[in-house]
Amino acid sequence: MDRFELRRLDYSLTEDHQALQAAYKQFFTTHCDIETVRAAEESGFDKNLWERLCAMGATTMALPESVGGDGATLVDLTLVAEEIGRALAPVPWIDHVCAARLLERLGALSHGDIVTGTRLVAFDPHQDSAVGPRLLPTGSIADEIIVRDGDQIVRLVFDTRPATVDNIGRLPMAWIDPDTADARTVLAEGVQAAAEYQRALDEWRLLTAAALVGMVEQTMMIAAEFAKTRYTLGVPIGTLQAISHPLANMAITVASGRNLAYRAGWFMDNEPDERPELAASAFVFMAEEAAKAATMAVHIQGGLGVSAEAAATAYLVRARGWPLAGGDPGASACRIAEFVAARETAARETAARAAE
């Protein structure tokens, strides 16, 4: 088995991956504690944290060297996304890098400031190609927004940013209407443009899934630490099956979601047509399991867990809210079904022809 074939099955991290992950974990540990997260809840955005993150090269890494980037792989990007989820970081990194990568593929990356993150770009992460107003997760802070409008890919610029819409994910959401934009530029249209936009959607779902992995792991740690120090009948509650088993399930979710995200990222970079359902699969799995895990973490902490000051509450609302920023996760589940059905149908037709 050659190294390429082995890598299709082995998603363990290299030393470079581990160093990258450790660097961003340390960054968020230093600059994004729960007080920082709470302070940014009204707007959903911490400008100072964003500037520090960009200075780390988090936006530059996501783009090819040909446009001034560092040429990171999608597996590299999942490692950063995981740390963003672990810290609940109030920064639009996932939306920005997915939109910037889309612009680069369309040949429309007109601003070097987008590469460095100085100019924020967002896009519509919903599955459909709806026309008219839509609720976008970073609509209230973006300098420009990329949307599908019918069969066109369009860049929108607003002189006045739309107001933030309150939401449980504590994201800088806003209603965006392409018809009211102060500047509107058609970037591309047609089948190939739609395919590139779909890739951006898959990347958004992959990175959001990775962020949810980090979120679940951290909420598990919060619950586990509580379970080790809370006693009932003279023993830590963590020794009781009603607590230890759910914690074990959380650990299984983290390992499963993480490996699925790495696998999806590798295939998207190396064999995008071989397993096109993997990104959506990672997203659907983590969208469901993250909410379950965060709910259990709150349950383990009892009344403390649902108090306004508890960190577990902050994780719970985001575990429920972040996946919904891209619309109904059920749409991604339907996309998975379409891929699987098409593959099975093709396999049956091939077998039937071979039997003739």
C-alpha positions in Angstrom: 0.0 0.0 0.0 1.5 3.3 -1.1 1.5 6.4 1.2 -1.3 8.0 -0.7 -3.6 5.0 -0.3 -2.7 4.7 3.4 -3.6 8.3 4.0 -7.1 7.6 2.7 -7.5 5.4 5.8 -5.2 7.0 8.4 -6.2 10.4 9.7 -3.7 10.7 12.6 -2.1 14.2 12.8 1.5 14.8 11.8 3.9 16.7 14.0 3.2 19.9 12.0 -0.5 19.4 12.6 0.0 19.0 16.3 2.2 22.1 16.4 -0.4 24.1 14.6 -3.2 23.0 16.9 -1.1 23.7 20.0 -0.3 27.2 18.8 -4.0 28.1 18.3 -5.1 26.4 21.5 -2.6 28.5 23.4 -3.7 31.6 21.5 -7.3 31.2 22.5 -6.4 30.2 26.0 -4.5 33.4 26.4 -6.8 35.8 24.6 -10.4 34.3 24.8 -11.5 33.4 28.2 -15.2 33.1 29.1 -15.3 36.8 30.2 -14.2 37.8 26.7 -16.9 35.7 25.2 -19.6 37.2 27.4 -18.4 40.7 26.7 -18.9 40.2 23.0 -22.4 38.7 23.2 -24.3 41.8 22.2 -22.6 42.3 18.9 -21.3 38.7 18.4 -17.9 40.1 17.4 -14.7 41.0 19.2 -12.7 43.2 16.9 -9.6 43.1 19.0 -9.6 39.3 19.1 -10.1 39.3 15.4 -7.2 41.5 14.7 -5.0 39.4 17.0 -6.2 36.2 15.2 -5.4 37.7 11.8 -2.0 38.7 13.0 -1.4 35.0 13.8 -2.0 34.3 10.1 -5.3 32.5 10.5 -6.8 34.1 7.4 -3.7 34.1 5.3 -3.1 30.4 5.8 -6.4 29.5 4.2 -5.5 30.9 0.7 -3.1 29.7 -2.0 0.4 31.1 -2.2 -0.5 32.5 -5.6 -2.6 35.2 -3.9 -0.4 35.9 -0.9 -1.6 33.0 1.3 0.1 30.1 2.9 -1.6 27.2 1.1 -3.0 25.4 4.1 -5.0 22.2 3.6 -8.5 21.7 4.8 -7.3 19.4 7.5 -5.1 22.3 8.8 -8.2 24.6 8.8 -10.3 22.1 10.8 -7.7 22.3 13.5 -8.1 26.0 13.8 -11.9 25.7 13.6 -11.8 23.2 16.5 -10.0 25.6 18.7 -12.5 28.4 17.8 -15.3 26.1 18.9 -13.5 25.1 22.1 -13.1 28.8 23.1 -16.5 29.9 21.7 -14.4 32.6 20.0 -16.6 35.6 18.8 -14.9 35.9 15.5 -16.2 35.2 12.0 -13.2 33.2 10.9 -15.2 30.3 9.3 -17.4 32.5 7.2 -14.5 34.7 6.2 -12.1 32.0 5.0 -14.9 30.1 3.2 -15.9 33.3 1.4 -12.3 34.3 0.6 -11.5 30.8 -0.8 -14.6 31.1 -3.0 -13.5 34.5 -4.3 -10.1 33.1 -5.1 -11.6 30.1 -7.0 -13.8 32.5 -9.0 -10.9 34.8 -9.8 -12.5 37.6 -8.0 -10.3 38.2 -4.9 -9.9 41.9 -5.6 -8.7 43.0 -2.2 -5.4 42.0 -0.6 -7.0 43.1 2.6 -9.3 40.1 2.4 -6.3 37.8 2.5 -5.1 39.4 5.7 -8.6 39.7 7.2 -8.5 43.5 7.3 -11.5 43.6 5.0 -14.2 41.2 6.2 -16.0 39.2 3.7 -19.0 36.9 4.4 -21.3 34.7 2.3 -24.7 33.0 2.4 -24.2 29.5 3.9 -27.7 28.2 3.1 -28.2 25.3 0.8 -30.8 26.8 -1.6 -30.2 29.6 -4.1 -33.0 31.7 -2.8 -33.7 35.2 -4.0 -34.7 38.1 -1.8 -33.8 38.8 1.9 -32.0 36.1 3.8 -30.6 35.9 7.4 -26.8 35.6 7.3 -24.6 34.7 10.3 -22.0 37.5 9.7 -24.2 40.0 7.9 -23.9 42.8 10.5 -20.1 43.1 10.4 -19.0 42.2 6.9 -17.5 44.8 4.5 -18.8 42.7 1.6 -21.1 39.8 1.2 -21.1 37.0 -1.4 -24.5 35.5 -2.2 -26.3 33.4 -4.8 -29.0 35.4 -6.4 -30.8 33.0 -8.8 -28.2 31.5 -11.0 -25.6 34.3 -10.3 -22.9 34.7 -7.7 -23.0 38.3 -6.6 -20.9 40.6 -4.4 -22.9 43.0 -2.3 -21.6 46.1 -0.5 -23.7 48.2 1.9 -22.8 51.8 2.9 -24.6 51.2 6.2 -24.2 47.8 7.9 -27.5 46.1 8.8 -28.5 45.9 12.4 -27.6 42.8 14.4 -30.4 40.3 14.9 -30.5 38.7 18.4 -30.0 34.9 18.2 -29.1 32.0 20.5 -25.8 31.4 18.8 -24.7 34.9 19.7 -23.5 35.5 16.1 -23.4 38.8 14.3 -26.5 37.9 12.3 -28.4 40.4 10.1 -31.1 40.3 7.4 -29.5 40.9 4.0 -31.5 41.9 0.9 -29.6 41.9 -2.3 -32.0 44.3 -3.9 -31.1 47.0 -1.4 -27.3 46.8 -1.7 -25.5 50.1 -2.5 -23.2 48.2 -4.8 -23.9 44.9 -6.6 -21.4 43.1 -8.8 -22.0 39.8 -10.6 -18.9 37.7 -10.1 -19.9 34.6 -12.0 -22.8 32.6 -13.2 -23.6 29.2 -14.7 -22.9 25.6 -13.8 -19.2 26.0 -12.8 -19.9 29.0 -10.6 -22.7 27.0 -8.8 -20.3 24.1 -8.3 -17.7 26.5 -6.7 -20.4 27.9 -4.4 -21.4 24.4 -3.4 -17.8 23.7 -2.5 -17.8 26.8 -0.3 -21.0 25.5 1.4 -19.3 22.1 2.0 -16.2 23.8 3.4 -18.5 25.9 5.7 -20.2 22.7 7.0 -16.9 20.9 7.5 -15.3 23.8 9.5 -18.5 24.3 11.5 -18.5 20.6 12.3 -14.9 20.9 13.5 -15.8 23.9 15.7 -18.6 21.8 17.2 -16.1 19.0 18.0 -14.0 21.5 20.0 -17.1 22.8 21.6 -18.3 19.4 22.7 -14.8 18.5 24.0 -14.7 21.6 26.2 -18.2 21.3 27.5 -17.3 17.6 28.4 -14.3 18.8 30.3 -16.4 21.3 32.2 -18.9 18.7 33.2 -16.2 16.1 34.1 -14.4 18.5 36.4 -17.7 19.3 38.1 -18.5 15.6 38.4 -15.1 14.9 40.1 -15.7 17.5 42.8 -19.5 17.1 43.5 -20.3 14.4 46.0 -23.4 12.5 46.9 -23.6 9.7 49.5 -19.9 10.2 50.1 -18.8 9.5 46.6 -18.1 11.8 43.6 -21.1 11.9 41.2 -18.8 11.0 38.4 -18.6 7.5 39.7 -22.3 7.0 39.1 -23.4 5.4 35.9 -26.0 8.0 35.2 -23.1 10.5 35.0 -20.1 8.5 33.8 -21.9 6.9 30.9 -23.1 10.1 29.3 -19.6 11.5 29.8 -18.2 8.5 28.0 -20.7 9.1 25.2 -19.4 12.7 24.8 -15.9 11.4 24.5 -17.0 9.0 21.7 -18.8 11.9 20.0 -15.6 13.9 20.1 -13.4 11.1 18.7 -16.0 10.2 16.0 -16.7 13.8 14.9 -13.0 14.7 14.8 -12.0 11.7 12.7 -14.9 12.3 10.3 -13.9 15.9 9.9 -10.3 15.0 9.2 -11.5 12.3 6.7 -13.8 14.8 4.9 -11.1 17.4 4.7 -8.6 15.0 3.2 -11.0 13.8 0.6 -12.1 17.3 -0.3 -8.5 18.3 -0.9 -7.3 15.1 -2.7 -10.3 13.2 -4.1 -13.2 15.6 -4.1 -15.4 13.4 -6.4 -14.8 10.2 -4.5 -16.7 10.9 -1.2 -18.6 14.2 -1.7 -21.0 13.4 1.1 -18.4 13.4 3.9 -18.5 17.1 4.7 -22.3 17.2 5.0 -22.1 13.9 7.1 -19.7 15.5 9.6 -21.9 18.5 9.8 -25.2 16.6 10.3 -23.6 14.3 12.9 -22.1 17.1 15.0 -25.2 19.3 14.6 -27.2 16.7 16.4 -24.6 15.4 18.8 -23.3 18.8 20.0 -26.7 19.8 21.2 -27.2 16.5 23.0 -23.8 16.7 24.7 -24.2 20.3 25.7 -27.6 19.6 27.2 -26.2 16.7 29.2 -23.3 18.9 30.5 -25.9 21.3 31.8 -27.9 18.5 33.3 -24.8 17.1 35.1 -24.3 20.4 36.8 -27.9 20.6 37.9 -29.2 24.1 38.8 -25.7 25.6 38.4 -25.6 24.5 34.8 -28.6 26.6 33.8 -27.6 29.7 35.7 -26.7 32.8 33.6 -23.1 32.9 34.8 -22.3 29.2 34.1 -20.0 28.5 31.2 -22.1 25.4 30.4 -25.0 27.6 29.4 -22.8 29.6 27.0 -21.8 26.3 25.3 -25.4 25.0 25.2 -26.9 28.0 23.4 -24.0 28.0 20.8 -24.2 24.2 20.3 -27.8 24.7 19.3 -27.4 28.0 17.4 -24.2 27.7 15.4 -25.4 24.8 13.2 -28.7 26.7 12.4 -26.7 29.6 10.9 -26.6 27.6 7.7 -30.3 26.9 7.7 -32.0 23.5 8.5 -29.3 20.8 9.0 -32.0 18.5 7.5 -31.2 20.0 4.1 -27.6 18.6 4.4 -29.1 15.2 5.4 -31.1 15.2 2.2 -27.9 16.1 0.2 -26.2 13.0 1.8 -29.1 10.8 0.8 -28.9 12.1 -2.8 -25.2 11.2 -3.0 -25.7 7.7 -1.5 -28.7 7.0 -3.6 -26.9 8.0 -6.8 -23.9 5.9 -5.9 -26.0 2.8 -5.1 -28.0 3.2 -8.3 -24.8 3.4 -10.3 -23.4 0.3 -8.6 -26.6 -1.7 -9.3 -26.6 -0.6 -13.0 -22.9 -1.6 -13.4 -23.6 -5.0 -11.8 -26.6 -5.6 -14.0 -24.6 -4.8 -17.2 -21.7 -7.1 -16.0 -24.3 -9.9 -15.5 -25.7 -9.6 -19.0 
